[in-house]
């Protein structure tokens, strides 16, 4: 296919130490080194993650003040309102906190704003809606750290405020609040943890349980919700996040909640094992769909529900909303690829696109698809009147917030992460934003794109893919951000049989042989891009490993080099 293959180089001394101390084959020692794991101790922690990695997080900044205020609020019977975000991370974080607080009080409400009415976060408009509920205390989860205006409204009316947020604070100032629990050092703004909003909510309720002398550890109750939010928010699956997802998946498979059971049923996965990929591609999109096309309350109701029949009704509703979401995405993409002006924008190194009345709820997914296809950062904005709201998706090696911060004078609001961000911009500033982003970052993006190839973790033979290999491969899971599924290469394999399969014959399956070893291989989407393999007999393959329903391995081919 013509991509450049880069075999990762590693420090041979570190490699041998991991091989000797951990008893690993060199292939897997290489993979650990490629993940930044250089010592036997960190290797053991990675291969056998423990929930002990959550210990110490109860000392995050602002935690002591927040715990003391929650204890007082519960003892004195205050009306407490949990305010969350409308995405999977915010919804699961809200559900964790609401479920736990209702163990102690009936005066617990929850408020999730609409993407289309109040917008993201504790905006001034959202704060006025919250005031109508007459709370004594508001606790934000997965938002709030940059919401000075909304916080000011609440404080002006005497409402106490606790902010639990994992997003990067603004450099200049924090909102007015009684306590701000942040995953960043307030002085240096360096990250102290890469927890998701749901992960931070889990850490908080665990600390609150200990502070209140609660009899049981909330981990067993909420790890599945924290796992959902962590995977969906694409935070690094390392350290404490790795433990949350590993044990959260175990809980989903061992004792799934009614919400998880209902989602699996409508997604056609009932009775099947759930992994991080299933969460990413089947569960999270359905939860997200509510907030993307209507109001997120049905998704929240599902996560708070304990009755299976009712949960199934909510899940079926989410399934229908998810189908609507897919249609909205397809319409926007069709408009982009049929408009010459928009096609010109796709030639920029930093893609900036806008359209009249595009559904702002699906713009992040559209941006993601464009970013992956063109290997460039992409910002997609929906224009409504004089204002546009947009979402951005990034590429490895460039922090999206750098782009937004450099163009801050053109924006009304922005925030997010390294790889995913949101913005609000006056309609007339969109062309200037496009020009400025490309002027400042175009050459850097071009350099990243041209140097990008396939980074191969290790070269293996087909004979290496045995039972021990699969056992260690399983220990590398869960795969995700900062811990991708390893990419292997194998050289000089013979193509023995090949055939098209799947809907419309869109995929290619074939058998390969190397010496006496045989293996099955698959190219997804092979109908369009793998025709040359039908004419070849000898190739090099770059592939990920996966297993089928019978737990037999196969090669998920990403690239190839024709030898004959």
N, C-alpha and C positions, 0 to 999 in steps of 0.2 A: 504493500500500500504506500510505500515511499516515506514513512516517518523515520526519523533518526532514533535509533535505539541507544540508550545510554545505560550501561551496566554500572550500577552504583559501586564506587570504591569504598573500602572500609579499612580501618586500622587493623592490621594483621595481629598485633599484640592483644588488642581488645577482643578480637575475634577468637583467638586461641583461649583467652581467659574464660570467655563465656562457654566455649565448647567444653573446656576441662571442668569448670566449676558447676555448670548446670547440666552437663551430660547431654548437650544438644548436638544434633548434626550441624555441620557448618552452615548449611542453607538457612536454618532457622536462627542461628546466631547472627547471620548477616541481616536477616529481617529485623531482629531486635536492634542492631546497630543503626539500621536505616530509620528506625523510629526514635533515635536519640537515646537508646538505652545502652549504657556502656559498662555498667557494673553488674556483678552477679546478684546483688541485693535488689537493684531496680528491675532486673530481669525476672526474679522470682515474684516480685510484686505485680509485674505486668502479666505474667502467665497465670498467676493465681491471685487475682484482685480480691481485696478484702474490704469489707465495710468499715474496718478500722481506719481506712483512709479518710473517713468523714470526721474522725476525732480531731478536735482542735478548731474546727470551723465554727464552733459556737463562740469563738473569740473574735469573729469578724468585727470590723468597726461598726459601732452603733448597736451591737447585739445586746449588751447589758442594759442600756436605756430602754430598748424596745421590750425586753422581757419584763422589766419592772413595770412598765406602763400597762402591758397586757395583763399582768397579774392583778394590778389595781382595778383595771376595767372589768375583769371577770368577777372579782370579789365584790365590787360595788354595783354590779348589774347594769353597766353602761350598755347603750345600744352601739354595737360594733358593726361597721360596714366594711366588707372586703371589696376592694376595687381592683379589677384585673384587666388584662389585655384580651383582645378578641382572637388571638391565634392559639395554636395548640399549647404552646408553652404557658401563656397567660391563663388559659382556661384550666389546665391541669394544676397550675400553681394555686389558682383560686379555689378549686375543688379540694385540694389538700388542706388549705387553711380553714375553709368553711367547715369541712367535715370534722376536723379536729376541734375547732372552737365550739361546735355544737355539742361536743361531749360535756361541756361545762356551762353552757348558757343557751337559752332559747332566743336571746336578743341578738342573733347574728343574721345579718343580711348580706347580700352580694350584689354588686352592680358591675356589669360589663358594658362598656359603651359600644355604640354602633360605629363602624368604620365610616358609614355614609352620613351620619348625623353629627356626633360629637368629634369624630376623628380619633386618632391614636392618643392614648395617655390621658392624664388628668388635666384636660384642657379647662379653660374658664367655663365653657359651656357645660362640660361634664360635671364640674364642681357645683354649678348651680343646680343641676339635676340631683346630685348627691345631697345637697342641703335640704331638698324637699323631703328626704327620708328622715330628717332630724337625727342624725347620728351624733353620739358623743365622741366617738373615735373612728377614724378611717385608717385602714391599713391597705396600702397599695402593694400589689405583687406584679413583678415583671414590667413595671413602669413607674414613673414618678420622679426619677433622679434628675430629669431635665425640665420638670413641669413647675416652674416657678409661679406662673400666673394662676394655675389652678390651686396650688398650695396656698397662695396668698389669699384667695377667696375663702378657703376653708378656715384659715387662721383668723381672718377678719371677723368671722362669725363664731369664733370660740370653739371650733372643732379641733380636737387633738388629732395629730397626724403622725403615722409611722410609715416609712417608705422602705419596702424590701425590693431592691432592684439590682440586676446584674449587668445593666448597661453602663457604658462609659459615661461618667459625669461630665458636665461642661467644665472647661478649664477655669472659668472665671468665678463661678459661685454655685452653691447648692441651694435648693429650695428651702423655704422656712418649714421646719418640721420638728416634732418633739424627739424623733429618732430616725436616723437614716442608716439602714443596714445595707452595706455595699460590699461588693466583691473586689473593689479597688481601694488602694491606700489613698485616704483623703488628701494627704500632703503631696505625694509624688505622682498619683494617678496610675501607679503601676498595678497590674492585676495581682490579687492575692489568691484568686481561685478562678477557674473557668466554668463554674456552675451555671446551669441554665436557671431561668426564673423558677421552674418547678423544683429543680435541685436545691435552690436557695430556700424555697418554701419548706421543703422536706427537712433541711438542716434547722430551720427556724422552729418548726413544730417539735422536732426532737429535743432541741434545747429548751423549749417552753415546757415540754412534758417533764423534763428533769427538774426545771426550776419550780414547777408546781407540785412536784412529788407524785406525778402520775404513775400508776402502777405498771404500765406496759410501754414498751418501746414502740413508737408509731411506725417504725420502718416496715414492719410486716403488713401494715394497713395501707401504706402509701407508696411503696417502692414502684408499683406498676404505673401509677400516675406520673411519678417523677421520671421514670424511664420513658414514657410517652413524650413528655415535654422535652427531655434531654435529647432524644433522637431527632425530634421534629425541629428543634431550634438549631441543629447543626453546630453544636459546640464541640470542642475537641473531646474525643472519646479516650481520654487518658486519665490516670489518677482516679480521683473521686467520681468523675463522670463514668469512667469505665466500670467501676464497682456498682454504681447506681443502675447502669444499663444491664450489666451481667446478671445481677440479682433481681432486677425488675423483670427481665425476660423470664427468669426462672419462676418467679411468682405468677406471671401471666400463664405460663404453661402448666404450673402445678395447681394453682388455685385462682383461676381468672375471676375478676369481678364480673358482675352482671353486665356492666357497660362494655367491657372487653369482649365478653361472650357474644353480646348482641352485635358489636361491630364486626367480629370475625364471621358471624353467621351471614350478615348481609353482604360481606365482601367475598363470600364463597370460600372462606378458609376454616369453616367449622370443623373441629376435630383435628386440625393440622397444627404442627409445631410452629410457634411464632419466633422469628428472629428479628434483628434490627432492620433488615431489608423489608420484612413484612410490615413492620411499624411505619417505616418511611413511605412505602408505596401503597399501602392498603388502609391502614388505620388513620394515620395523621391527615391525609388529604380529605377524608370524610369528616373529621372533626373540624378541620379548617374551613370546609365548604360553607358552613352556616354563616360565618362572619364575612365570607367573600361575596356571597350573593344576597343574603338577607341579614337577619340579626343573629348573633351567636348564642342566643338564650337556649335554643334547642340542644346545642352541643353541651352547654353547661348543665342543663337538666339531665342529660344522659349521664354525665360524669358524677352527678349527685344522686342518681337513681339507684335504689336497691331492689326494685321489683323487675324481674326479667321480662315479663310481658310488656310492661310499659317501656322498659329500656329498648326492646325490640322495635316498638313503634317509633321511638326517637331515632334509632339507628336507621330504620327504613326511610324516615324523612331526610336524614343526612345523606343517604344514598342518592335520593332524588336531587337534592341540592348539589351534590357532587357532579352529577350528570349535567346539570345546568352550568356549573362552573367550567366543565370541560368544553361545553358549547361556546361559552363566552370567550375562552382562550382561543379556540379555533377561529372564531370570527375576527378577533383582533389580529392574529397572525396572518389570516387570509388578506385582511386589509393592508397590512404592512407589505406583503410580498406582491401586491397588485398595484401599489402606488409608487410611481417613479420617484417622487420627492423623498419618500420614506426609504426607498431602495438606496438612494444616495447616502442617507445617514448610516446605512449598514456598512458603507465603505470606510467610515471613520474608525480611528483606533479606539476612541471612547464613543460608544453608541449612545445617542440621546434621541429618543423618539417621543412623539406626542400625538394624541388623537382626540377628536371631539367626543365627549361623553363615553369614553371607554370605561368599562367597569373597573374601578380602582381596586376592587377586591382580588382581581386575578392578575394584576400587573406584575407582581413579583414573580409569578410562575412564567409569564411571558418573557420577562427580563432574563430569567434563568435559562430558558430554552434558547434565547438568542445568544446569551453569553457562552453557553456550551457549544453552540453550533459555530460561532465565529471566533471563539477563543479571545474575546475582548470583554471588558466591563461594559454593562448595558444598563441604561436608565430608561424606563418606560413610564410616561406620564399621561394621566387622563385629565383632559381639560374640561372644566365645568365653569362656564362664565369667564370671569377674569382670573381665576385661580386654577392651578394644576397641582394635582397630587400624584406623586410617582414613587416607584420602587426601583432599587438598583441591585444588581447581582455582580459579583466580582470574579477576578481570576487570581490564581495563586501568585503571590509575590507582590501584590499591590493592595493596600488597605483602602477600601472604598471611602472610609471617613476622611482619608487624606484628600481625596478629590473634592468631597463636599466642603470640608473646612477651608480649602483654598478658594472655593467659590462662594463662601458664606455670605458676602455682601449681596449676592444675587438671589439668595434664598430667604424664605420666610421662616423655615424650620427644617431641621434635619436631625437624623440620629440613626443608630443601628450598630452593626458589627463590621468586622473586617471584610466579610464576604456578602453581607446583606444589609441594605440600608433603605431608609425612606426619606422623602423630601416633600416639601410644600413650596411652591414657587409661583410668582406672578406670571401669568400667561405670556406677557411681553418679554420676560427675561429668559425664556427657554432657548431662543437662538443664541443669546449671549452666553448662557451656561454651556451650550454645546461647543461654541467656539473657544471659550476659556478652558474648559476641561481638556480639549484636544491640544490647545496651545501648551498647556502646562504638563500634560501627562502623555500626549500622543506618542512621542519618541520612546518613552519608557515602556509603554504597552507594546509598541511594535517590537522592541528589543526582546521583551518577555515572550511574545508570540513566536518570533523567529527562532528563539533558542529552545522553544518547547518541543520536546519529543517524548518518546516513551521512556520512562525511567524504570528499568528492570531491576528487581530486587536480587535475583539470583538466576543463574543458568542451572537447569536440572535435566536429568535424563528421565525418560518415561519409567524406567525401573525404580526411580526414587519415589514415585507416587504410590506408596504402599500403606499398610495399616498404621504404622508409626507416623508416617508423614501426615495422614489425615487426623490422627490424634493430636499432634502438635498444631496443625492448622486450625483445629477447633479451639485450641487454647488461645490462639491469636484473636479470636472474636471477643467482643462485637466489633465489626468493621464500621468505619464511619470517618468523620472529620479527624484529620491528623493520624488516623490509623486505617488507611485504605486496605482493601483486600490486596494481598501481595501479588505483584506481577512477576511471573516467571518467564523464562525463555527456554526453549529446547531446540536443538539444531539438527538439521539433516534427518527429518522424519519423512517417511513415505506415505503418500495419500493412497489408500487402498480402495475404499469405497466412499461414495458421496451421494447425497440425495437432498432434495428440498423438502421442507416440512412446515407445519404450522399454517395459520390462516393465509390463504393466497400463495402458499409456498414461499413465504417471505424469509424463512430462516434456512440455514444450511447446516446439515449434520454430516459428519464423515468419520471414518475410521482411519487412524494413523498407526504406523508401525515403525519401531526403532529397534533394530536387532530382533530379539525374540519377543519384545514387549509390544502389546497392543493397547490402544486407548481410544475412547470415543471423544470427539470434539464437536463444538457447536459454534457457529457464527450467527449471532442474532442480527436480523436485518440483512442477512447475507445475499438475498435476492438482488439487491441493488449494488452492493459493493464487493461481492466475493465471487463474481462470475469467473474471474481468471483461475480460481482454485479448481474449477471443473476441468480445466485443461492442463493442470500441473500434476507432477508426480513426486517431486522432492521439494520440501520447503523448510524454512525455519519458522517457528511459531512463537509469538508472545501471547501469554494467556494468564487468566486467573483460574484457580481451581474452584469447582463447586461440586455438590453431590446431588444426585437425583432422589426421587421418593424412596428408592430402595437403599439409599445411603452409599451408592456406588459413585466413584469420582468421575468427572468428565472435565475436559478443558474448555473454558469459556474464552474463545479466541478473540483477542483485541487487535492483533496486527499479524502480518506475515511477510516473509521475503521469499520470493520464488527462486529456487535454485535450478530447477529443471522442469 
